[in-house]
Amino acid sequence: MVKTIFLILQFISALGLIFTVLMQEGKSAGLSGSIAGGADMIFGKKKGVDELFAKITAYLAALFLIFTLVVSLLS
């Protein structure tokens, strides 16, 4: 039961991590720049949005790491 809860939390944090990485603005005008265009369309071109996504990515990565360690200890 507890392991299932942590697996679900790990899955949600993984999806959130993928989403925030894809929404960040790319460094080049290649494929990553076209993907990041979605963030510009939704949120507008602002510097604060990129900083926000960077912070959220760091927090979600830490949560994903913690959930992964907990699930491995429960196995």
PQR file with spaces between the fields and no chain letter, atoms N, CA, C, O and H, PARSE charges and radii, in Angstrom:
ATOM       1  N    MET     1       0.823   -1.195    0.000 -0.4000 1.5000
ATOM       2  CA   MET     1       0.000    0.000    0.000 -0.0000 2.0000
ATOM       3  C    MET     1       0.868    1.260    0.000  0.5500 1.7000
ATOM       4  O    MET     1       0.653    2.158   -0.814 -0.5500 1.4000
ATOM       5  N    VAL     2       1.834    1.332    0.897 -0.4000 1.5000
ATOM       6  CA   VAL     2       2.707    2.500    0.976 -0.0000 2.0000
ATOM       7  C    VAL     2       3.582    2.587   -0.262  0.5500 1.7000
ATOM       8  O    VAL     2       3.828    3.672   -0.788 -0.5500 1.4000
ATOM       9  H    VAL     2       2.008    0.602    1.559  0.4000 1.0000
ATOM      10  N    LYS     3       4.053    1.417   -0.726 -0.4000 1.5000
ATOM      11  CA   LYS     3       4.888    1.403   -1.930 -0.0000 2.0000
ATOM      12  C    LYS     3       4.104    1.913   -3.142  0.5500 1.7000
ATOM      13  O    LYS     3       4.649    2.630   -3.981 -0.5500 1.4000
ATOM      14  H    LYS     3       3.853    0.535   -0.299  0.4000 1.0000
ATOM      15  N    THR     4       2.834    1.545   -3.229 -0.4000 1.5000
ATOM      16  CA   THR     4       1.996    2.001   -4.335 -0.0000 2.0000
ATOM      17  C    THR     4       1.834    3.517   -4.313  0.5500 1.7000
ATOM      18  O    THR     4       1.873    4.163   -5.360 -0.5500 1.4000
ATOM      19  H    THR     4       2.391    0.963   -2.548  0.4000 1.0000
ATOM      20  N    ILE     5       1.656    4.074   -3.142 -0.4000 1.5000
ATOM      21  CA   ILE     5       1.507    5.533   -3.016 -0.0000 2.0000
ATOM      22  C    ILE     5       2.782    6.230   -3.488  0.5500 1.7000
ATOM      23  O    ILE     5       2.721    7.221   -4.215 -0.5500 1.4000
ATOM      24  H    ILE     5       1.624    3.549   -2.292  0.4000 1.0000
ATOM      25  N    PHE     6       3.945    5.702   -3.068 -0.4000 1.5000
ATOM      26  CA   PHE     6       5.199    6.319   -3.494 -0.0000 2.0000
ATOM      27  C    PHE     6       5.458    6.124   -4.987  0.5500 1.7000
ATOM      28  O    PHE     6       6.054    6.990   -5.628 -0.5500 1.4000
ATOM      29  H    PHE     6       3.994    4.896   -2.477  0.4000 1.0000
ATOM      30  N    LEU     7       5.017    4.997   -5.545 -0.4000 1.5000
ATOM      31  CA   LEU     7       5.152    4.799   -6.996 -0.0000 2.0000
ATOM      32  C    LEU     7       4.301    5.805   -7.769  0.5500 1.7000
ATOM      33  O    LEU     7       4.733    6.335   -8.793 -0.5500 1.4000
ATOM      34  H    LEU     7       4.533    4.293   -5.025  0.4000 1.0000
ATOM      35  N    ILE     8       3.097    6.061   -7.279 -0.4000 1.5000
ATOM      36  CA   ILE     8       2.229    7.044   -7.928 -0.0000 2.0000
ATOM      37  C    ILE     8       2.846    8.444   -7.828  0.5500 1.7000
ATOM      38  O    ILE     8       2.842    9.197   -8.802 -0.5500 1.4000
ATOM      39  H    ILE     8       2.746    5.630   -6.447  0.4000 1.0000
ATOM      40  N    LEU     9       3.374    8.789   -6.652 -0.4000 1.5000
ATOM      41  CA   LEU     9       4.025   10.095   -6.486 -0.0000 2.0000
ATOM      42  C    LEU     9       5.268   10.215   -7.369  0.5500 1.7000
ATOM      43  O    LEU     9       5.547   11.284   -7.913 -0.5500 1.4000
ATOM      44  H    LEU     9       3.377    8.178   -5.860  0.4000 1.0000
ATOM      45  N    GLN    10       6.006    9.124   -7.507 -0.4000 1.5000
ATOM      46  CA   GLN    10       7.178    9.124   -8.378 -0.0000 2.0000
ATOM      47  C    GLN    10       6.765    9.343   -9.835  0.5500 1.7000
ATOM      48  O    GLN    10       7.411   10.101  -10.559 -0.5500 1.4000
ATOM      49  H    GLN    10       5.779    8.256   -7.064  0.4000 1.0000
ATOM      50  N    PHE    11       5.709    8.691  -10.253 -0.4000 1.5000
ATOM      51  CA   PHE    11       5.215    8.843  -11.619 -0.0000 2.0000
ATOM      52  C    PHE    11       4.754   10.270  -11.887  0.5500 1.7000
ATOM      53  O    PHE    11       5.056   10.832  -12.941 -0.5500 1.4000
ATOM      54  H    PHE    11       5.184    8.075   -9.665  0.4000 1.0000
ATOM      55  N    ILE    12       4.027   10.860  -10.944 -0.4000 1.5000
ATOM      56  CA   ILE    12       3.551   12.238  -11.107 -0.0000 2.0000
ATOM      57  C    ILE    12       4.724   13.213  -11.154  0.5500 1.7000
ATOM      58  O    ILE    12       4.727   14.146  -11.957 -0.5500 1.4000
ATOM      59  H    ILE    12       3.782   10.404  -10.088  0.4000 1.0000
ATOM      60  N    SER    13       5.720   12.998  -10.296 -0.4000 1.5000
ATOM      61  CA   SER    13       6.882   13.886  -10.318 -0.0000 2.0000
ATOM      62  C    SER    13       7.679   13.724  -11.611  0.5500 1.7000
ATOM      63  O    SER    13       8.242   14.698  -12.111 -0.5500 1.4000
ATOM      64  H    SER    13       5.718   12.240   -9.644  0.4000 1.0000
ATOM      65  N    ALA    14       7.735   12.509  -12.159 -0.4000 1.5000
ATOM      66  CA   ALA    14       8.424   12.294  -13.426 -0.0000 2.0000
ATOM      67  C    ALA    14       7.716   13.018  -14.568  0.5500 1.7000
ATOM      68  O    ALA    14       8.363   13.634  -15.414 -0.5500 1.4000
ATOM      69  H    ALA    14       7.278   11.718  -11.752  0.4000 1.0000
ATOM      70  N    LEU    15       6.394   12.941  -14.588 -0.4000 1.5000
ATOM      71  CA   LEU    15       5.646   13.653  -15.628 -0.0000 2.0000
ATOM      72  C    LEU    15       5.811   15.164  -15.497  0.5500 1.7000
ATOM      73  O    LEU    15       5.974   15.862  -16.498 -0.5500 1.4000
ATOM      74  H    LEU    15       5.868   12.440  -13.901  0.4000 1.0000
ATOM      75  N    GLY    16       5.769   15.663  -14.280 -0.4000 1.5000
ATOM      76  CA   GLY    16       5.976   17.093  -14.059 -0.0000 2.0000
ATOM      77  C    GLY    16       7.373   17.530  -14.477  0.5500 1.7000
ATOM      78  O    GLY    16       7.551   18.610  -15.040 -0.5500 1.4000
ATOM      79  H    GLY    16       5.636   15.096  -13.467  0.4000 1.0000
ATOM      80  N    LEU    17       8.360   16.688  -14.199 -0.4000 1.5000
ATOM      81  CA   LEU    17       9.729   16.996  -14.586 -0.0000 2.0000
ATOM      82  C    LEU    17       9.875   17.046  -16.104  0.5500 1.7000
ATOM      83  O    LEU    17      10.517   17.949  -16.639 -0.5500 1.4000
ATOM      84  H    LEU    17       8.216   15.811  -13.742  0.4000 1.0000
ATOM      85  N    ILE    18       9.289   16.092  -16.784 -0.4000 1.5000
ATOM      86  CA   ILE    18       9.326   16.085  -18.250 -0.0000 2.0000
ATOM      87  C    ILE    18       8.645   17.331  -18.804  0.5500 1.7000
ATOM      88  O    ILE    18       9.166   17.966  -19.720 -0.5500 1.4000
ATOM      89  H    ILE    18       8.767   15.358  -16.349  0.4000 1.0000
ATOM      90  N    PHE    19       7.494   17.681  -18.261 -0.4000 1.5000
ATOM      91  CA   PHE    19       6.748   18.846  -18.728 -0.0000 2.0000
ATOM      92  C    PHE    19       7.546   20.136  -18.551  0.5500 1.7000
ATOM      93  O    PHE    19       7.634   20.948  -19.473 -0.5500 1.4000
ATOM      94  H    PHE    19       7.071   17.164  -17.517  0.4000 1.0000
ATOM      95  N    THR    20       8.125   20.323  -17.367 -0.4000 1.5000
ATOM      96  CA   THR    20       8.848   21.569  -17.124 -0.0000 2.0000
ATOM      97  C    THR    20      10.114   21.671  -17.954  0.5500 1.7000
ATOM      98  O    THR    20      10.487   22.769  -18.366 -0.5500 1.4000
ATOM      99  H    THR    20       8.054   19.664  -16.618  0.4000 1.0000
ATOM     100  N    VAL    21      10.781   20.560  -18.210 -0.4000 1.5000
ATOM     101  CA   VAL    21      11.976   20.597  -19.058 -0.0000 2.0000
ATOM     102  C    VAL    21      11.594   20.954  -20.490  0.5500 1.7000
ATOM     103  O    VAL    21      12.293   21.728  -21.144 -0.5500 1.4000
ATOM     104  H    VAL    21      10.478   19.667  -17.875  0.4000 1.0000
ATOM     105  N    LEU    22      10.496   20.398  -20.979 -0.4000 1.5000
ATOM     106  CA   LEU    22      10.072   20.694  -22.345 -0.0000 2.0000
ATOM     107  C    LEU    22       9.563   22.117  -22.507  0.5500 1.7000
ATOM     108  O    LEU    22       9.641   22.670  -23.604 -0.5500 1.4000
ATOM     109  H    LEU    22       9.929   19.769  -20.448  0.4000 1.0000
ATOM     110  N    MET    23       9.050   22.718  -21.461 -0.4000 1.5000
ATOM     111  CA   MET    23       8.510   24.066  -21.566 -0.0000 2.0000
ATOM     112  C    MET    23       9.580   25.153  -21.437  0.5500 1.7000
ATOM     113  O    MET    23       9.304   26.322  -21.704 -0.5500 1.4000
ATOM     114  H    MET    23       8.986   22.269  -20.570  0.4000 1.0000
ATOM     115  N    GLN    24      10.795   24.782  -21.032 -0.4000 1.5000
ATOM     116  CA   GLN    24      11.857   25.777  -20.912 -0.0000 2.0000
ATOM     117  C    GLN    24      12.345   26.188  -22.296  0.5500 1.7000
ATOM     118  O    GLN    24      12.307   25.410  -23.249 -0.5500 1.4000
ATOM     119  H    GLN    24      11.019   23.832  -20.814  0.4000 1.0000
ATOM     120  N    GLU    25      12.804   27.430  -22.377 -0.4000 1.5000
ATOM     121  CA   GLU    25      13.289   27.954  -23.648 -0.0000 2.0000
ATOM     122  C    GLU    25      14.634   27.335  -23.969  0.5500 1.7000
ATOM     123  O    GLU    25      15.510   27.240  -23.109 -0.5500 1.4000
ATOM     124  H    GLU    25      12.835   28.063  -21.603  0.4000 1.0000
ATOM     125  N    GLY    26      14.791   26.915  -25.213 -0.4000 1.5000
ATOM     126  CA   GLY    26      16.031   26.289  -25.647 -0.0000 2.0000
ATOM     127  C    GLY    26      17.136   27.308  -25.881  0.5500 1.7000
ATOM     128  O    GLY    26      16.872   28.502  -26.024 -0.5500 1.4000
ATOM     129  H    GLY    26      14.079   26.992  -25.911  0.4000 1.0000
ATOM     130  N    LYS    27      18.361   26.835  -25.917 -0.4000 1.5000
ATOM     131  CA   LYS    27      19.513   27.708  -26.143 -0.0000 2.0000
ATOM     132  C    LYS    27      19.755   27.961  -27.629  0.5500 1.7000
ATOM     133  O    LYS    27      20.421   28.930  -27.995 -0.5500 1.4000
ATOM     134  H    LYS    27      18.576   25.865  -25.800  0.4000 1.0000
ATOM     135  N    SER    28      19.222   27.103  -28.476 -0.4000 1.5000
ATOM     136  CA   SER    28      19.428   27.274  -29.915 -0.0000 2.0000
ATOM     137  C    SER    28      18.075   27.437  -30.603  0.5500 1.7000
ATOM     138  O    SER    28      17.023   27.279  -29.983 -0.5500 1.4000
ATOM     139  H    SER    28      18.681   26.316  -28.180  0.4000 1.0000
ATOM     140  N    ALA    29      18.124   27.752  -31.884 -0.4000 1.5000
ATOM     141  CA   ALA    29      16.886   27.941  -32.638 -0.0000 2.0000
ATOM     142  C    ALA    29      16.490   26.658  -33.357  0.5500 1.7000
ATOM     143  O    ALA    29      15.665   26.700  -34.270 -0.5500 1.4000
ATOM     144  H    ALA    29      18.979   27.880  -32.387  0.4000 1.0000
ATOM     145  N    GLY    30      17.051   25.530  -32.974 -0.4000 1.5000
ATOM     146  CA   GLY    30      16.753   24.255  -33.608 -0.0000 2.0000
ATOM     147  C    GLY    30      15.454   23.670  -33.102  0.5500 1.7000
ATOM     148  O    GLY    30      14.487   24.391  -32.856 -0.5500 1.4000
ATOM     149  H    GLY    30      17.722   25.495  -32.232  0.4000 1.0000
ATOM     150  N    LEU    31      15.438   22.371  -32.949 -0.4000 1.5000
ATOM     151  CA   LEU    31      14.235   21.675  -32.523 -0.0000 2.0000
ATOM     152  C    LEU    31      13.812   22.096  -31.128  0.5500 1.7000
ATOM     153  O    LEU    31      12.622   22.270  -30.867 -0.5500 1.4000
ATOM     154  H    LEU    31      16.224   21.785  -33.149  0.4000 1.0000
ATOM     155  N    SER    32      14.769   22.260  -30.233 -0.4000 1.5000
ATOM     156  CA   SER    32      14.410   22.657  -28.876 -0.0000 2.0000
ATOM     157  C    SER    32      13.810   24.059  -28.855  0.5500 1.7000
ATOM     158  O    SER    32      12.963   24.352  -28.011 -0.5500 1.4000
ATOM     159  H    SER    32      15.736   22.118  -30.445  0.4000 1.0000
ATOM     160  N    GLY    33      14.228   24.913  -29.750 -0.4000 1.5000
ATOM     161  CA   GLY    33      13.644   26.243  -29.828 -0.0000 2.0000
ATOM     162  C    GLY    33      12.197   26.204  -30.287  0.5500 1.7000
ATOM     163  O    GLY    33      11.385   27.018  -29.848 -0.5500 1.4000
ATOM     164  H    GLY    33      14.917   24.675  -30.435  0.4000 1.0000
ATOM     165  N    SER    34      11.867   25.266  -31.165 -0.4000 1.5000
ATOM     166  CA   SER    34      10.483   25.162  -31.623 -0.0000 2.0000
ATOM     167  C    SER    34       9.595   24.558  -30.548  0.5500 1.7000
ATOM     168  O    SER    34       8.419   24.908  -30.448 -0.5500 1.4000
ATOM     169  H    SER    34      12.527   24.605  -31.521  0.4000 1.0000
ATOM     170  N    ILE    35      10.144   23.654  -29.743 -0.4000 1.5000
ATOM     171  CA   ILE    35       9.360   23.090  -28.648 -0.0000 2.0000
ATOM     172  C    ILE    35       9.096   24.163  -27.596  0.5500 1.7000
ATOM     173  O    ILE    35       7.994   24.253  -27.056 -0.5500 1.4000
ATOM     174  H    ILE    35      11.099   23.370  -29.824  0.4000 1.0000
ATOM     175  N    ALA    36      10.099   24.966  -27.310 -0.4000 1.5000
ATOM     176  CA   ALA    36       9.940   26.015  -26.304 -0.0000 2.0000
ATOM     177  C    ALA    36       8.984   27.100  -26.774  0.5500 1.7000
ATOM     178  O    ALA    36       8.519   27.906  -25.969 -0.5500 1.4000
ATOM     179  H    ALA    36      10.995   24.893  -27.749  0.4000 1.0000
ATOM     180  N    GLY    37       8.687   27.129  -28.060 -0.4000 1.5000
ATOM     181  CA   GLY    37       7.722   28.091  -28.567 -0.0000 2.0000
ATOM     182  C    GLY    37       6.353   27.908  -27.941  0.5500 1.7000
ATOM     183  O    GLY    37       5.570   28.854  -27.863 -0.5500 1.4000
ATOM     184  H    GLY    37       9.065   26.474  -28.714  0.4000 1.0000
ATOM     185  N    GLY    38       6.059   26.682  -27.492 -0.4000 1.5000
ATOM     186  CA   GLY    38       4.796   26.424  -26.810 -0.0000 2.0000
ATOM     187  C    GLY    38       4.688   27.214  -25.519  0.5500 1.7000
ATOM     188  O    GLY    38       3.613   27.693  -25.159 -0.5500 1.4000
ATOM     189  H    GLY    38       6.696   25.913  -27.556  0.4000 1.0000
ATOM     190  N    ALA    39       5.808   27.348  -24.825 -0.4000 1.5000
ATOM     191  CA   ALA    39       5.803   28.123  -23.587 -0.0000 2.0000
ATOM     192  C    ALA    39       5.567   29.599  -23.883  0.5500 1.7000
ATOM     193  O    ALA    39       4.894   30.286  -23.116 -0.5500 1.4000
ATOM     194  H    ALA    39       6.682   26.959  -25.117  0.4000 1.0000
ATOM     195  N    ASP    40       6.121   30.089  -24.995 -0.4000 1.5000
ATOM     196  CA   ASP    40       5.923   31.492  -25.358 -0.0000 2.0000
ATOM     197  C    ASP    40       4.464   31.758  -25.725  0.5500 1.7000
ATOM     198  O    ASP    40       3.922   32.815  -25.405 -0.5500 1.4000
ATOM     199  H    ASP    40       6.668   29.531  -25.618  0.4000 1.0000
ATOM     200  N    MET    41       3.838   30.805  -26.392 -0.4000 1.5000
ATOM     201  CA   MET    41       2.447   30.994  -26.776 -0.0000 2.0000
ATOM     202  C    MET    41       1.536   30.994  -25.558  0.5500 1.7000
ATOM     203  O    MET    41       0.583   31.770  -25.493 -0.5500 1.4000
ATOM     204  H    MET    41       4.278   29.946  -26.653  0.4000 1.0000
ATOM     205  N    ILE    42       1.826   30.128  -24.594 -0.4000 1.5000
ATOM     206  CA   ILE    42       0.945   30.003  -23.432 -0.0000 2.0000
ATOM     207  C    ILE    42       1.192   31.125  -22.429  0.5500 1.7000
ATOM     208  O    ILE    42       0.250   31.775  -21.977 -0.5500 1.4000
ATOM     209  H    ILE    42       2.601   29.498  -24.647  0.4000 1.0000
ATOM     210  N    PHE    43       2.454   31.351  -22.082 -0.4000 1.5000
ATOM     211  CA   PHE    43       2.779   32.266  -21.000 -0.0000 2.0000
ATOM     212  C    PHE    43       3.330   33.608  -21.462  0.5500 1.7000
ATOM     213  O    PHE    43       3.522   34.500  -20.635 -0.5500 1.4000
ATOM     214  H    PHE    43       3.220   30.823  -22.450  0.4000 1.0000
ATOM     215  N    GLY    44       3.585   33.777  -22.731 -0.4000 1.5000
ATOM     216  CA   GLY    44       4.201   35.002  -23.205 -0.0000 2.0000
ATOM     217  C    GLY    44       5.701   34.955  -23.007  0.5500 1.7000
ATOM     218  O    GLY    44       6.199   34.179  -22.192 -0.5500 1.4000
ATOM     219  H    GLY    44       3.429   33.053  -23.403  0.4000 1.0000
ATOM     220  N    LYS    45       6.420   35.774  -23.741 -0.4000 1.5000
ATOM     221  CA   LYS    45       7.882   35.745  -23.660 -0.0000 2.0000
ATOM     222  C    LYS    45       8.328   36.612  -22.496  0.5500 1.7000
ATOM     223  O    LYS    45       8.398   37.835  -22.613 -0.5500 1.4000
ATOM     224  H    LYS    45       6.015   36.405  -24.404  0.4000 1.0000
ATOM     225  N    LYS    46       8.628   35.975  -21.378 -0.4000 1.5000
ATOM     226  CA   LYS    46       9.065   36.679  -20.186 -0.0000 2.0000
ATOM     227  C    LYS    46      10.260   35.960  -19.596  0.5500 1.7000
ATOM     228  O    LYS    46      10.369   34.737  -19.675 -0.5500 1.4000
ATOM     229  H    LYS    46       8.571   34.981  -21.283  0.4000 1.0000
ATOM     230  N    LYS    47      11.147   36.725  -19.010 -0.4000 1.5000
ATOM     231  CA   LYS    47      12.320   36.135  -18.366 -0.0000 2.0000
ATOM     232  C    LYS    47      11.928   35.419  -17.083  0.5500 1.7000
ATOM     233  O    LYS    47      12.535   34.408  -16.733 -0.5500 1.4000
ATOM     234  H    LYS    47      11.059   37.719  -18.946  0.4000 1.0000
ATOM     235  N    GLY    48      10.929   35.924  -16.382 -0.4000 1.5000
ATOM     236  CA   GLY    48      10.502   35.327  -15.126 -0.0000 2.0000
ATOM     237  C    GLY    48       9.961   33.917  -15.285  0.5500 1.7000
ATOM     238  O    GLY    48      10.088   33.095  -14.378 -0.5500 1.4000
ATOM     239  H    GLY    48      10.435   36.746  -16.667  0.4000 1.0000
ATOM     240  N    VAL    49       9.355   33.631  -16.439 -0.4000 1.5000
ATOM     241  CA   VAL    49       8.804   32.302  -16.673 -0.0000 2.0000
ATOM     242  C    VAL    49       9.926   31.283  -16.766  0.5500 1.7000
ATOM     243  O    VAL    49       9.803   30.178  -16.239 -0.5500 1.4000
ATOM     244  H    VAL    49       9.252   34.298  -17.176  0.4000 1.0000
ATOM     245  N    ASP    50      11.021   31.641  -17.430 -0.4000 1.5000
ATOM     246  CA   ASP    50      12.154   30.726  -17.540 -0.0000 2.0000
ATOM     247  C    ASP    50      12.784   30.462  -16.177  0.5500 1.7000
ATOM     248  O    ASP    50      13.177   29.336  -15.875 -0.5500 1.4000
ATOM     249  H    ASP    50      11.121   32.539  -17.858  0.4000 1.0000
ATOM     250  N    GLU    51      12.878   31.494  -15.369 -0.4000 1.5000
ATOM     251  CA   GLU    51      13.425   31.315  -14.021 -0.0000 2.0000
ATOM     252  C    GLU    51      12.493   30.455  -13.177  0.5500 1.7000
ATOM     253  O    GLU    51      12.952   29.626  -12.391 -0.5500 1.4000
ATOM     254  H    GLU    51      12.559   32.409  -15.614  0.4000 1.0000
ATOM     255  N    LEU    52      11.198   30.648  -13.336 -0.4000 1.5000
ATOM     256  CA   LEU    52      10.227   29.845  -12.599 -0.0000 2.0000
ATOM     257  C    LEU    52      10.335   28.369  -12.992  0.5500 1.7000
ATOM     258  O    LEU    52      10.342   27.490  -12.130 -0.5500 1.4000
ATOM     259  H    LEU    52      10.826   31.321  -13.974  0.4000 1.0000
ATOM     260  N    PHE    53      10.420   28.104  -14.304 -0.4000 1.5000
ATOM     261  CA   PHE    53      10.553   26.720  -14.761 -0.0000 2.0000
ATOM     262  C    PHE    53      11.857   26.095  -14.274  0.5500 1.7000
ATOM     263  O    PHE    53      11.893   24.900  -13.979 -0.5500 1.4000
ATOM     264  H    PHE    53      10.414   28.818  -15.004  0.4000 1.0000
ATOM     265  N    ALA    54      12.921   26.877  -14.185 -0.4000 1.5000
ATOM     266  CA   ALA    54      14.193   26.353  -13.688 -0.0000 2.0000
ATOM     267  C    ALA    54      14.074   25.940  -12.217  0.5500 1.7000
ATOM     268  O    ALA    54      14.589   24.896  -11.816 -0.5500 1.4000
ATOM     269  H    ALA    54      12.892   27.848  -14.424  0.4000 1.0000
ATOM     270  N    LYS    55      13.392   26.765  -11.421 -0.4000 1.5000
ATOM     271  CA   LYS    55      13.194   26.424   -9.999 -0.0000 2.0000
ATOM     272  C    LYS    55      12.303   25.206   -9.843  0.5500 1.7000
ATOM     273  O    LYS    55      12.595   24.313   -9.048 -0.5500 1.4000
ATOM     274  H    LYS    55      12.973   27.613  -11.746  0.4000 1.0000
ATOM     275  N    ILE    56      11.214   25.170  -10.603 -0.4000 1.5000
ATOM     276  CA   ILE    56      10.299   24.031  -10.520 -0.0000 2.0000
ATOM     277  C    ILE    56      11.007   22.752  -10.947  0.5500 1.7000
ATOM     278  O    ILE    56      10.791   21.698  -10.349 -0.5500 1.4000
ATOM     279  H    ILE    56      10.977   25.896  -11.249  0.4000 1.0000
ATOM     280  N    THR    57      11.851   22.831  -11.974 -0.4000 1.5000
ATOM     281  CA   THR    57      12.595   21.661  -12.433 -0.0000 2.0000
ATOM     282  C    THR    57      13.521   21.140  -11.345  0.5500 1.7000
ATOM     283  O    THR    57      13.621   19.930  -11.141 -0.5500 1.4000
ATOM     284  H    THR    57      12.026   23.688  -12.459  0.4000 1.0000
ATOM     285  N    ALA    58      14.193   22.036  -10.652 -0.4000 1.5000
ATOM     286  CA   ALA    58      15.096   21.613   -9.583 -0.0000 2.0000
ATOM     287  C    ALA    58      14.329   20.932   -8.450  0.5500 1.7000
ATOM     288  O    ALA    58      14.768   19.904   -7.935 -0.5500 1.4000
ATOM     289  H    ALA    58      14.112   23.018  -10.818  0.4000 1.0000
ATOM     290  N    TYR    59      13.190   21.499   -8.062 -0.4000 1.5000
ATOM     291  CA   TYR    59      12.397   20.899   -6.992 -0.0000 2.0000
ATOM     292  C    TYR    59      11.827   19.540   -7.404  0.5500 1.7000
ATOM     293  O    TYR    59      11.834   18.594   -6.617 -0.5500 1.4000
ATOM     294  H    TYR    59      12.834   22.335   -8.481  0.4000 1.0000
ATOM     295  N    LEU    60      11.339   19.451   -8.634 -0.4000 1.5000
ATOM     296  CA   LEU    60      10.785   18.177   -9.095 -0.0000 2.0000
ATOM     297  C    LEU    60      11.870   17.108   -9.236  0.5500 1.7000
ATOM     298  O    LEU    60      11.620   15.931   -8.980 -0.5500 1.4000
ATOM     299  H    LEU    60      11.334   20.220   -9.274  0.4000 1.0000
ATOM     300  N    ALA    61      13.062   17.513   -9.638 -0.4000 1.5000
ATOM     301  CA   ALA    61      14.167   16.549   -9.727 -0.0000 2.0000
ATOM     302  C    ALA    61      14.531   16.019   -8.345  0.5500 1.7000
ATOM     303  O    ALA    61      14.804   14.829   -8.186 -0.5500 1.4000
ATOM     304  H    ALA    61      13.265   18.470   -9.846  0.4000 1.0000
ATOM     305  N    ALA    62      14.536   16.895   -7.350 -0.4000 1.5000
ATOM     306  CA   ALA    62      14.827   16.464   -5.984 -0.0000 2.0000
ATOM     307  C    ALA    62      13.735   15.530   -5.470  0.5500 1.7000
ATOM     308  O    ALA    62      14.034   14.512   -4.845 -0.5500 1.4000
ATOM     309  H    ALA    62      14.314   17.862   -7.479  0.4000 1.0000
ATOM     310  N    LEU    63      12.472   15.869   -5.729 -0.4000 1.5000
ATOM     311  CA   LEU    63      11.368   14.999   -5.319 -0.0000 2.0000
ATOM     312  C    LEU    63      11.440   13.644   -6.001  0.5500 1.7000
ATOM     313  O    LEU    63      11.216   12.612   -5.368 -0.5500 1.4000
ATOM     314  H    LEU    63      12.229   16.696   -6.236  0.4000 1.0000
ATOM     315  N    PHE    64      11.754   13.644   -7.302 -0.4000 1.5000
ATOM     316  CA   PHE    64      11.869   12.388   -8.037 -0.0000 2.0000
ATOM     317  C    PHE    64      12.979   11.520   -7.447  0.5500 1.7000
ATOM     318  O    PHE    64      12.816   10.308   -7.314 -0.5500 1.4000
ATOM     319  H    PHE    64      11.936   14.482   -7.816  0.4000 1.0000
ATOM     320  N    LEU    65      14.092   12.132   -7.100 -0.4000 1.5000
ATOM     321  CA   LEU    65      15.197   11.397   -6.501 -0.0000 2.0000
ATOM     322  C    LEU    65      14.783   10.803   -5.150  0.5500 1.7000
ATOM     323  O    LEU    65      15.070    9.639   -4.869 -0.5500 1.4000
ATOM     324  H    LEU    65      14.225   13.117   -7.208  0.4000 1.0000
ATOM     325  N    ILE    66      14.123   11.585   -4.333 -0.4000 1.5000
ATOM     326  CA   ILE    66      13.684   11.104   -3.015 -0.0000 2.0000
ATOM     327  C    ILE    66      12.680    9.971   -3.160  0.5500 1.7000
ATOM     328  O    ILE    66      12.794    8.954   -2.477 -0.5500 1.4000
ATOM     329  H    ILE    66      13.889   12.530   -4.561  0.4000 1.0000
ATOM     330  N    PHE    67      11.692   10.134   -4.046 -0.4000 1.5000
ATOM     331  CA   PHE    67      10.697    9.070   -4.239 -0.0000 2.0000
ATOM     332  C    PHE    67      11.336    7.801   -4.773  0.5500 1.7000
ATOM     333  O    PHE    67      10.948    6.700   -4.380 -0.5500 1.4000
ATOM     334  H    PHE    67      11.600   10.961   -4.601  0.4000 1.0000
ATOM     335  N    THR    68      12.306    7.939   -5.659 -0.4000 1.5000
ATOM     336  CA   THR    68      12.998    6.770   -6.191 -0.0000 2.0000
ATOM     337  C    THR    68      13.771    6.043   -5.109  0.5500 1.7000
ATOM     338  O    THR    68      13.758    4.813   -5.057 -0.5500 1.4000
ATOM     339  H    THR    68      12.621    8.833   -5.977  0.4000 1.0000
ATOM     340  N    LEU    69      14.442    6.785   -4.246 -0.4000 1.5000
ATOM     341  CA   LEU    69      15.169    6.159   -3.144 -0.0000 2.0000
ATOM     342  C    LEU    69      14.218    5.450   -2.176  0.5500 1.7000
ATOM     343  O    LEU    69      14.520    4.355   -1.702 -0.5500 1.4000
ATOM     344  H    LEU    69      14.453    7.784   -4.288  0.4000 1.0000
ATOM     345  N    VAL    70      13.080    6.065   -1.885 -0.4000 1.5000
ATOM     346  CA   VAL    70      12.111    5.459   -0.971 -0.0000 2.0000
ATOM     347  C    VAL    70      11.537    4.180   -1.566  0.5500 1.7000
ATOM     348  O    VAL    70      11.400    3.174   -0.870 -0.5500 1.4000
ATOM     349  H    VAL    70      12.835    6.954   -2.270  0.4000 1.0000
ATOM     350  N    VAL    71      11.200    4.218   -2.856 -0.4000 1.5000
ATOM     351  CA   VAL    71      10.644    3.025   -3.510 -0.0000 2.0000
ATOM     352  C    VAL    71      11.677    1.902   -3.532  0.5500 1.7000
ATOM     353  O    VAL    71      11.330    0.737   -3.336 -0.5500 1.4000
ATOM     354  H    VAL    71      11.311    5.035   -3.421  0.4000 1.0000
ATOM     355  N    SER    72      12.943    2.245   -3.768 -0.4000 1.5000
ATOM     356  CA   SER    72      13.965    1.200   -3.789 -0.0000 2.0000
ATOM     357  C    SER    72      14.193    0.612   -2.392  0.5500 1.7000
ATOM     358  O    SER    72      14.505   -0.573   -2.265 -0.5500 1.4000
ATOM     359  H    SER    72      13.225    3.191   -3.926  0.4000 1.0000
ATOM     360  N    LEU    73      14.041    1.428   -1.349 -0.4000 1.5000
ATOM     361  CA   LEU    73      14.191    0.916    0.013 -0.0000 2.0000
ATOM     362  C    LEU    73      13.000    0.061    0.427  0.5500 1.7000
ATOM     363  O    LEU    73      13.149   -0.862    1.227 -0.5500 1.4000
ATOM     364  H    LEU    73      13.789    2.390   -1.453  0.4000 1.0000
ATOM     365  N    LEU    74      11.822    0.356   -0.108 -0.4000 1.5000
ATOM     366  CA   LEU    74      10.633   -0.426    0.217 -0.0000 2.0000
ATOM     367  C    LEU    74      10.579   -1.756   -0.534  0.5500 1.7000
ATOM     368  O    LEU    74       9.827   -2.653   -0.151 -0.5500 1.4000
ATOM     369  H    LEU    74      11.701    1.106   -0.759  0.4000 1.0000
ATOM     370  N    SER    75      11.363   -1.885   -1.590 -0.4000 1.5000
ATOM     371  CA   SER    75      11.347   -3.125   -2.384 -0.0000 2.0000
ATOM     372  C    SER    75      12.078   -4.247   -1.695  0.5500 1.7000
ATOM     373  O    SER    75      12.155   -5.354   -2.230 -0.5500 1.4000
ATOM     374  H    SER    75      11.974   -1.157   -1.901  0.4000 1.0000
